[in-house]
Amino acid sequence: MKTIHPEKVHAMSRTPSRHPHIGSPVALSTARQGSYVRLRSFDDSRVLICKMRDLGLDYGMTARVHAHTDHGVELRYGSRRAVIGNAASERILVEPCSPAAANDDQRSASLWAQVSRRWA
């Protein structure tokens, strides 16, 4: 049986994560260009929630921050894209995620769409 010494455990706990930016929620307006994000929460405004859903965005979805423009933040998700205005992008919390997680989410969404079309 292998013994792990307490000083090694302490050293391992101090080792930084390979992706320290992944997992901590930030405002969409501060997300890095080119990064992948998962939508965590919107402001309680019914108007904002309806507009996001009209764009096809919902809680838990992943998207790529394509660009920061004068008008807001451009997101790309699947084959779609949307520009979220500056004021709204400050009220939307996102969690940075890895590209692999975004691909998994898009693949599962695509499969779900295929299944729901067959049942319709």
Secondary structure as GFF3:
##gff-version 3
##sequence-region A 1 120
A	DSSP	alpha_helix	6	14	.	.	.	ID=ss1
A	DSSP	beta_strand	26	27	.	.	.	ID=ss2
A	DSSP	three_ten_helix	28	30	.	.	.	ID=ss3
A	DSSP	beta_strand	36	41	.	.	.	ID=ss4
A	DSSP	alpha_helix	46	54	.	.	.	ID=ss5
A	DSSP	beta_strand	62	68	.	.	.	ID=ss6
A	DSSP	beta_strand	72	77	.	.	.	ID=ss7
A	DSSP	beta_strand	80	85	.	.	.	ID=ss8
A	DSSP	alpha_helix	86	91	.	.	.	ID=ss9
A	DSSP	beta_strand	93	97	.	.	.	ID=ss10
A	DSSP	alpha_helix	99	119	.	.	.	ID=ss11
###
